Amino acid sequence: MFGLEIIVIFVVIWWLVLFTVLPFGVQKDDKIVGGNDPGAPKNPMLKKKIILTSIISFFLSIIVSVIKNEIF
């Protein structure tokens, strides 16, 4: 049962961290081409943000799991 709990904790934390990390480093594109959204980022750096999110979530999920097991 411990394996399923840590997976659920990791997934929930991963999504929370992803939505927290997404706005970092976003720059607006100065040259807007017809048909593009003017609010779209120039370089979203998604690969870098997903890797960073996974690393942060890994450590946070371990911390949350240890605290959860100590309390309950």
C-alpha positions as CSV (number, residue, x, y, z in Angstrom):
1,M,0.0,0.0,0.0
2,F,3.0,2.3,0.6
3,G,3.9,2.3,-3.1
4,L,0.5,3.5,-4.3
5,E,0.4,6.3,-1.7
6,I,3.8,7.7,-2.6
7,I,2.8,7.7,-6.3
8,V,-0.4,9.6,-5.6
9,I,1.5,12.1,-3.4
10,F,4.1,12.5,-6.1
11,V,1.6,13.2,-8.9
12,V,-0.4,15.7,-6.9
13,I,2.8,17.6,-5.8
14,W,4.2,17.4,-9.4
15,W,1.1,19.2,-10.8
16,L,1.2,21.8,-8.1
17,V,4.9,22.5,-8.6
18,L,4.5,22.6,-12.4
19,F,1.8,25.3,-12.3
20,T,4.0,27.2,-9.9
21,V,7.1,26.9,-12.1
22,L,5.4,27.6,-15.5
23,P,5.4,31.5,-15.2
24,F,9.2,31.7,-14.4
25,G,11.3,33.2,-17.1
26,V,8.4,33.9,-19.5
27,Q,9.1,36.6,-22.1
28,K,6.6,38.1,-24.4
29,D,7.3,38.0,-28.1
30,D,7.9,41.4,-29.6
31,K,7.1,40.5,-33.2
32,I,3.5,39.2,-33.4
33,V,2.8,37.2,-36.5
34,G,-0.8,37.2,-37.8
35,G,-2.8,34.4,-36.2
36,N,-0.6,34.0,-33.1
37,D,-1.8,34.9,-29.6
38,P,-0.1,38.1,-28.5
39,G,0.2,36.6,-25.0
40,A,2.1,33.5,-26.1
41,P,5.6,33.2,-24.7
42,K,8.6,33.6,-27.0
43,N,10.4,30.5,-25.5
44,P,8.4,28.6,-22.9
45,M,11.4,26.3,-22.0
46,L,9.0,23.4,-21.2
47,K,11.6,20.7,-21.2
48,K,13.7,22.5,-18.6
49,K,10.6,23.3,-16.5
50,I,9.4,19.7,-16.6
51,I,12.8,18.4,-15.5
52,L,13.0,21.0,-12.7
53,T,9.4,20.1,-11.6
54,S,10.2,16.4,-11.4
55,I,13.3,17.0,-9.3
56,I,11.6,19.3,-6.9
57,S,8.5,17.1,-6.7
58,F,10.7,14.0,-6.0
59,F,12.2,15.6,-2.9
60,L,9.0,17.2,-1.7
61,S,7.0,13.9,-2.0
62,I,9.7,12.1,0.1
63,I,9.4,14.9,2.7
64,V,5.6,14.8,2.7
65,S,5.6,11.0,2.9
66,V,8.0,10.9,5.9
67,I,6.0,13.5,7.7
68,K,2.8,11.7,7.0
69,N,4.2,8.4,8.3
70,E,5.5,10.1,11.4
71,I,2.1,11.7,12.2
72,F,-0.1,8.8,11.4
